Amino acid sequence: MAQVDVLYFAWVRERIGHGSDRVDTSAATVSALMDELVAKGPEYAAAFEDRAALRAAVDQTLVDLDAPLGGAREVAIFPPMTGG
């Protein structure tokens, strides 16, 4: 297992109710990490129910949800960014 800081932004943070978690995970991918987080409660399930509407960054690099976590220290989860 590895320990990862998971950061939540925008409406993801609003649905979960806080901005970050430090989790012990055995997940191999970002999506698998989301699966583990969903098990934490209904607020996580609500935040991750539409994964097509989510983006992720692993150690501050944008990645697909099927990207491997490897030795990641930080995963950020957020909705798509808009211009401005």
C-alpha positions as CSV (number, residue, x, y, z in Angstrom):
1,M,0.0,0.0,0.0
2,A,1.0,3.6,-0.7
3,Q,0.0,6.8,1.0
4,V,-1.4,9.4,-1.4
5,D,-2.7,12.9,-0.8
6,V,-5.9,13.4,-2.8
7,L,-7.0,17.0,-3.5
8,Y,-10.5,17.9,-4.6
9,F,-11.5,21.1,-6.4
10,A,-14.6,23.0,-7.4
11,W,-17.9,21.0,-7.3
12,V,-16.0,17.8,-6.4
13,R,-14.9,19.5,-3.2
14,E,-18.4,20.8,-2.5
15,R,-20.0,17.3,-2.9
16,I,-17.4,15.6,-0.7
17,G,-17.4,18.4,1.9
18,H,-13.7,19.0,2.2
19,G,-10.7,19.7,0.1
20,S,-8.4,16.8,0.6
21,D,-7.8,13.3,2.0
22,R,-4.6,11.4,2.8
23,V,-5.4,7.8,1.9
24,D,-3.6,4.4,2.0
25,T,-4.3,2.8,-1.3
26,S,-3.4,-0.2,-3.3
27,A,-5.0,1.2,-6.5
28,A,-3.0,0.9,-9.7
29,T,-4.8,3.7,-11.6
30,V,-6.6,7.0,-10.9
31,S,-9.9,5.3,-11.7
32,A,-9.2,2.5,-9.3
33,L,-8.4,5.1,-6.6
34,M,-11.8,6.7,-7.3
35,D,-13.4,3.2,-6.8
36,E,-11.7,3.0,-3.4
37,L,-12.8,6.5,-2.5
38,V,-16.5,5.8,-3.5
39,A,-16.5,3.1,-0.8
40,K,-15.9,5.8,1.9
41,G,-19.5,7.1,1.6
42,P,-22.4,8.6,-0.4
43,E,-20.7,12.0,-0.7
44,Y,-17.8,10.4,-2.5
45,A,-20.2,8.3,-4.7
46,A,-22.0,11.6,-5.7
47,A,-18.7,13.3,-6.5
48,F,-17.4,10.5,-8.7
49,E,-20.7,9.3,-10.3
50,D,-20.0,10.9,-13.7
51,R,-16.3,10.2,-14.4
52,A,-16.6,11.6,-17.9
53,A,-17.0,15.0,-16.2
54,L,-13.8,14.7,-14.2
55,R,-10.1,15.3,-14.9
56,A,-7.1,14.3,-12.8
57,A,-3.5,15.3,-12.3
58,V,-0.9,13.0,-10.8
59,D,2.0,14.9,-9.1
60,Q,0.8,18.0,-11.0
61,T,0.7,16.4,-14.4
62,L,-2.6,16.1,-16.2
63,V,-3.4,12.4,-16.9
64,D,-6.3,10.2,-18.1
65,L,-8.3,8.4,-15.5
66,D,-6.8,5.1,-16.5
67,A,-3.2,6.5,-15.9
68,P,-1.1,4.4,-13.5
69,L,-0.4,5.9,-10.1
70,G,3.0,4.4,-9.8
71,G,4.8,6.1,-6.9
72,A,2.4,9.1,-6.9
73,R,2.4,11.3,-3.9
74,E,-0.5,13.6,-4.9
75,V,-3.6,13.1,-7.0
76,A,-5.8,16.1,-7.8
77,I,-9.4,15.6,-9.0
78,F,-11.4,18.4,-10.6
79,P,-14.0,19.2,-13.3
80,P,-12.7,20.3,-16.7
81,M,-11.2,23.8,-16.7
82,T,-12.8,26.5,-18.7
83,G,-11.1,29.5,-20.4
84,G,-10.9,32.9,-19.0
